[in-house]
Amino acid sequence: MTRVLVTGAGGAAGISVVRALLASEVTTVAGDPDPLAAGRHLSAEQVALPYATDDAFPDAVVAAAAAAGVDALICTVAEEMPGLSRVAGELERAGTSVWLPPVDAVLTCIDKEQFAVTTERAGLPVPAWSTESADGVPGPWVVKPRFGRGSRSVHLVDDALDLPTALRLTPDPIVQTRCEGREFTVDALVDRDGEVLGIVPRWRLETKSGISTKGETFSDERVSEVVRATVDAVGLQGACNLQGFVDDETGTVWLLEVNPRFSGGLPLSLAAGADLVGEYLRGTLGLPMRPERLSYRDGVVMTRYFSEVFLEPPPSGPAGP
């Protein structure tokens, strides 16, 4: 039976990956710094790992993978990826397959300023932005940390008089024009040649701490085109998720950010029929990936993430791509 080490097992993405693997009868070793991390306790086997900011992290993962005798590693934390890339050869020689995006692509996704520069240069539809000030950026505004995660230290500003306070409260701030319309996330899987094999868009009907807790799958070729162009511009491979807005009045698809990993709302894409985790694992192990396994159903609704309650669409509902 295949054995897989999942890092970041305390986060929403890590928990979702652990659950998906266990449902496929894959033996999962869950790794996380927190001894009370939920994902660690879902698995029969678990391991304590340092934080990604600890210089000991990469070597600790190599040691844990060797001790557990795992066949593959799945990383669910973007900040861990540069360190793991440095020891990817050691992992492979020890019998642990690993598939990580190029380091430059990961760093572009983590750095919101670099991401804005890269995507703007590629002609992608990104909102107006600036660092340190709102000069030249039309309101209303969102002020967020350049190197932030989730909704931490994110401030929505409607009055220009409130901008100085928001900027002062935000570490290394970046200011963007706040998008109007319907917010979405796309779960995507990209092969080693940069071809997007699977795209699963979902409306973000409700979010908590930056994680989608209610959502509904949909299809929109405009969104899919932006996804493909973004993956190409950033140079991503493997699992990723993209966030943005669709402005129904103008038809514009606004791109906000990309994460080079599985998303926290992954359970909805899985419930809609897209086997993103299983096919990513196949790609990690060097097996042919099967795009037909990444199709999904429109109109699948996630009404509550943490207990994973779903409402299935009627049988006559349209199929995804």
C-alpha positions as CSV (number, residue, x, y, z in Angstrom):
1,M,0.0,0.0,0.0
2,T,1.2,3.5,-0.9
3,R,2.5,5.5,2.1
4,V,2.4,9.3,2.0
5,L,3.8,12.0,4.3
6,V,1.6,15.1,4.4
7,T,3.1,18.3,5.8
8,G,1.1,21.1,7.2
9,A,-1.5,18.7,8.6
10,G,-2.9,21.3,11.0
11,G,-4.1,23.6,8.2
12,A,-7.4,23.4,6.4
13,A,-5.6,22.2,3.2
14,G,-3.6,19.6,5.1
15,I,-6.7,18.2,6.8
16,S,-8.5,18.0,3.5
17,V,-5.6,16.1,1.8
18,V,-5.3,13.7,4.8
19,R,-9.0,12.9,4.6
20,A,-8.9,12.4,0.9
21,L,-5.9,10.0,1.1
22,L,-7.5,8.0,3.9
23,A,-10.7,7.7,1.9
24,S,-8.6,6.2,-0.9
25,E,-7.0,3.7,1.5
26,V,-3.6,5.4,1.3
27,T,-1.5,5.1,4.4
28,T,-1.0,8.6,5.6
29,V,1.7,10.0,7.9
30,A,0.6,13.4,9.1
31,G,3.3,16.0,9.9
32,D,2.9,19.3,11.7
33,P,4.6,21.3,14.4
34,D,1.5,21.4,16.6
35,P,0.9,18.2,18.6
36,L,-2.8,19.0,18.7
37,A,-3.1,19.6,14.9
38,A,-6.3,18.0,13.7
39,G,-4.7,16.3,10.7
40,R,-2.1,14.6,12.9
41,H,-4.9,12.9,14.8
42,L,-6.8,11.8,11.8
43,S,-3.9,9.6,10.8
44,A,-2.8,6.4,12.4
45,E,0.8,7.7,12.0
46,Q,2.0,11.2,12.8
47,V,5.2,13.1,13.2
48,A,6.3,16.3,14.8
49,L,8.0,18.7,12.3
50,P,9.6,22.1,12.8
51,Y,8.1,25.3,11.4
52,A,9.1,26.3,7.9
53,T,11.0,29.2,9.3
54,D,13.2,26.9,11.3
55,D,16.5,26.1,9.5
56,A,16.1,22.5,10.7
57,F,12.9,22.0,8.8
58,P,14.2,20.6,5.5
59,D,16.5,18.0,7.1
60,A,13.8,17.1,9.6
61,V,11.4,16.3,6.8
62,V,14.1,14.1,5.1
63,A,14.6,12.2,8.4
64,A,10.9,11.8,9.0
65,A,10.3,10.5,5.5
66,A,13.1,8.0,5.8
67,A,12.0,6.8,9.2
68,A,8.4,6.4,8.1
69,G,9.4,4.7,4.8
70,V,7.0,6.8,2.8
71,D,6.7,6.6,-1.0
72,A,5.7,10.2,-1.5
73,L,5.5,13.6,0.1
74,I,2.6,16.1,-0.3
75,C,3.4,19.6,1.0
76,T,0.3,21.8,1.8
77,V,2.2,24.9,3.0
78,A,3.6,27.3,0.4
79,E,6.3,28.7,2.8
80,E,7.7,25.2,3.2
81,M,8.3,24.6,-0.5
82,P,11.6,26.6,-1.0
83,G,13.2,24.6,1.9
84,L,11.9,21.3,0.6
85,S,13.2,22.1,-2.9
86,R,16.7,22.2,-1.5
87,V,16.4,18.6,-0.2
88,A,14.2,17.2,-3.0
89,G,17.2,15.2,-4.3
90,E,17.8,13.7,-0.9
91,L,14.2,12.7,-0.6
92,E,14.2,11.1,-4.0
93,R,17.3,9.1,-3.3
94,A,15.7,7.9,-0.1
95,G,12.7,6.6,-2.0
96,T,10.3,9.4,-1.4
97,S,8.9,11.0,-4.5
98,V,8.2,14.7,-4.3
99,W,6.7,17.2,-6.8
100,L,7.1,20.8,-6.0
101,P,6.6,23.9,-8.2
102,P,9.7,25.8,-9.3
103,V,11.0,27.9,-6.4
104,D,10.7,31.2,-8.5
105,A,7.0,30.5,-9.0
106,V,6.4,29.8,-5.3
107,L,8.2,33.0,-4.3
108,T,6.2,35.0,-6.8
109,C,2.9,33.6,-5.2
110,I,4.1,34.4,-1.7
111,D,5.1,37.9,-2.4
112,K,2.0,39.9,-3.4
113,E,4.0,42.8,-4.9
114,Q,6.0,40.4,-7.1
115,F,2.8,38.6,-8.1
116,A,1.2,41.9,-9.0
117,V,4.2,42.9,-11.1
118,T,4.4,39.5,-12.9
119,T,0.7,39.3,-13.7
120,E,0.4,42.9,-14.7
121,R,3.4,42.5,-17.1
122,A,1.6,39.5,-18.6
123,G,-1.5,41.6,-19.3
124,L,-3.7,39.8,-16.8
125,P,-6.7,41.6,-15.3
126,V,-5.4,42.6,-11.9
127,P,-6.7,45.6,-9.8
128,A,-4.8,48.8,-9.5
129,W,-2.2,48.5,-6.7
130,S,0.7,50.3,-5.0
131,T,3.0,49.7,-2.0
132,E,3.3,51.9,1.1
133,S,0.6,54.4,-0.1
134,A,-2.6,54.6,-2.1
135,D,-1.2,57.1,-4.6
136,G,-2.7,56.4,-8.0
137,V,-5.0,53.7,-6.7
138,P,-8.7,54.4,-7.0
139,G,-11.0,53.5,-4.0
140,P,-12.5,51.8,-2.3
141,W,-9.4,50.0,-1.1
142,V,-8.1,46.8,0.5
143,V,-4.9,47.1,2.5
144,K,-3.1,43.8,3.1
145,P,0.4,42.6,4.1
146,R,2.8,42.0,1.2
147,F,3.7,38.6,2.8
148,G,0.4,37.7,4.5
149,R,-1.8,34.6,4.7
150,G,-5.6,34.3,5.0
151,S,-7.3,37.4,6.3
152,R,-4.7,38.4,8.9
153,S,-4.1,42.2,9.0
154,V,-6.4,42.8,6.0
155,H,-8.3,46.1,6.1
156,L,-11.2,47.2,3.9
157,V,-11.2,51.0,3.5
158,D,-14.0,53.1,2.1
159,D,-12.9,56.6,3.2
160,A,-9.5,58.0,2.2
161,L,-9.2,59.5,5.6
162,D,-8.9,56.0,7.1
163,L,-6.1,54.9,4.8
164,P,-3.2,56.2,7.0
165,T,-4.5,54.1,9.9
166,A,-4.9,51.0,7.8
167,L,-1.4,51.4,6.4
168,R,0.1,51.9,9.8
169,L,-1.6,48.8,11.2
170,T,-0.5,46.6,8.2
171,P,3.1,45.2,8.1
172,D,4.8,45.9,4.7
173,P,1.4,47.0,3.2
174,I,0.2,46.7,-0.4
175,V,-2.9,48.7,-1.4
176,Q,-5.3,47.5,-4.1
177,T,-8.6,48.8,-5.5
178,R,-11.3,46.6,-4.0
179,C,-13.0,44.5,-6.6
180,E,-16.7,44.4,-7.1
181,G,-18.7,41.4,-8.1
182,R,-18.9,37.7,-7.2
183,E,-15.8,36.2,-5.4
184,F,-14.5,32.9,-6.6
185,T,-11.8,30.3,-5.9
186,V,-10.5,27.9,-8.5
187,D,-8.8,24.6,-7.6
188,A,-6.5,23.6,-10.4
189,L,-4.0,20.8,-11.3
190,V,-1.1,21.5,-13.7
191,D,1.2,18.9,-15.2
192,R,5.0,19.1,-15.4
193,D,4.8,20.8,-18.8
194,G,2.6,23.6,-17.5
195,E,-0.6,22.3,-19.1
196,V,-3.7,22.8,-16.9
197,L,-5.4,19.4,-16.6
198,G,-8.2,20.3,-14.2
199,I,-10.0,23.5,-13.3
200,V,-12.8,23.6,-10.7
201,P,-14.2,27.1,-10.0
202,R,-16.5,27.7,-7.1
203,W,-18.2,30.8,-5.8
204,R,-17.1,31.9,-2.3
205,L,-20.5,32.3,-0.7
206,E,-19.1,32.7,2.8
207,T,-15.6,32.9,4.2
208,K,-14.1,32.7,7.7
209,S,-10.5,33.7,8.4
210,G,-9.8,33.7,4.7
211,I,-11.1,30.1,4.2
212,S,-14.2,29.4,2.1
213,T,-16.9,27.8,4.4
214,K,-19.8,28.0,1.9
215,G,-19.5,27.7,-1.8
216,E,-21.0,26.4,-5.1
217,T,-19.2,25.0,-8.1
218,F,-19.8,26.6,-11.5
219,S,-18.4,26.8,-15.0
220,D,-17.2,29.9,-16.8
221,E,-14.8,29.8,-19.8
222,R,-13.7,33.4,-19.0
223,V,-12.5,32.3,-15.6
224,S,-10.8,29.2,-17.1
225,E,-8.9,31.4,-19.6
226,V,-7.6,33.6,-16.8
227,V,-6.5,30.5,-14.9
228,R,-4.5,29.1,-17.8
229,A,-2.9,32.5,-18.6
230,T,-2.0,33.0,-14.9
231,V,-0.4,29.5,-14.6
232,D,1.6,30.2,-17.7
233,A,2.7,33.7,-16.5
234,V,3.8,32.5,-13.0
235,G,5.2,29.1,-14.2
236,L,3.3,26.9,-11.8
237,Q,3.1,23.1,-11.7
238,G,1.2,20.7,-9.5
239,A,-1.7,21.7,-7.3
240,C,-2.7,25.4,-7.0
241,N,-5.7,27.6,-6.3
242,L,-6.6,31.0,-7.6
243,Q,-8.8,33.7,-6.2
244,G,-10.6,36.5,-7.9
245,F,-13.9,38.3,-8.7
246,V,-16.3,38.2,-11.7
247,D,-17.8,41.6,-12.3
248,D,-21.2,40.7,-13.8
249,E,-21.8,44.3,-15.0
250,T,-18.6,44.6,-17.1
251,G,-17.8,40.8,-17.6
252,T,-14.3,41.4,-16.2
253,V,-12.6,38.5,-14.4
254,W,-10.3,40.1,-11.8
255,L,-7.4,38.1,-10.5
256,L,-6.3,38.7,-6.9
257,E,-3.8,36.0,-5.9
258,V,-2.6,32.4,-6.5
259,N,-1.5,29.9,-3.9
260,P,0.9,27.1,-5.1
261,R,-0.8,24.4,-3.1
262,F,-4.2,22.8,-2.4
263,S,-6.9,25.1,-1.0
264,G,-8.7,25.1,2.3
265,G,-12.0,24.7,0.4
266,L,-10.7,21.6,-1.4
267,P,-13.5,19.3,0.0
268,L,-16.1,21.0,-2.3
269,S,-14.0,20.3,-5.4
270,L,-13.6,16.7,-4.3
271,A,-17.3,16.3,-3.6
272,A,-18.1,17.6,-7.0
273,G,-16.2,14.7,-8.5
274,A,-12.7,16.0,-9.3
275,D,-10.1,13.7,-7.9
276,L,-7.4,16.4,-7.5
277,V,-5.6,14.7,-4.7
278,G,-5.5,11.2,-6.3
279,E,-4.2,12.6,-9.6
280,Y,-1.7,14.8,-7.9
281,L,-0.4,11.8,-6.1
282,R,-0.1,9.9,-9.4
283,G,1.9,12.7,-10.8
284,T,4.1,12.8,-7.8
285,L,4.8,9.1,-8.2
286,G,5.6,9.5,-11.9
287,L,2.4,7.8,-13.1
288,P,0.4,9.1,-16.0
289,M,-2.2,11.6,-14.9
290,R,-5.8,11.1,-16.1
291,P,-7.6,14.4,-17.0
292,E,-10.9,12.5,-17.2
293,R,-10.7,12.0,-13.4
294,L,-10.7,15.8,-12.9
295,S,-14.1,16.5,-14.4
296,Y,-16.7,17.9,-12.0
297,R,-20.4,18.7,-11.6
298,D,-21.8,22.3,-11.5
299,G,-24.0,23.4,-8.8
300,V,-22.6,21.3,-5.9
301,V,-23.1,23.4,-2.8
302,M,-20.9,23.3,0.3
303,T,-23.1,24.6,3.1
304,R,-20.7,24.1,6.0
305,Y,-17.0,23.3,5.5
306,F,-15.9,22.0,8.9
307,S,-18.3,19.1,9.0
308,E,-18.3,18.9,5.2
309,V,-22.0,19.1,4.5
310,F,-22.9,19.2,0.8
311,L,-26.1,19.5,-1.2
312,E,-25.8,17.6,-4.5
313,P,-27.3,19.1,-7.7
314,P,-30.3,17.5,-9.4
315,P,-29.4,14.7,-11.8
316,S,-30.3,16.9,-14.8
317,G,-27.8,19.6,-13.7
318,P,-25.1,20.6,-16.2
319,A,-21.8,18.8,-16.1
320,G,-18.5,20.6,-15.7
321,P,-15.7,20.6,-18.4
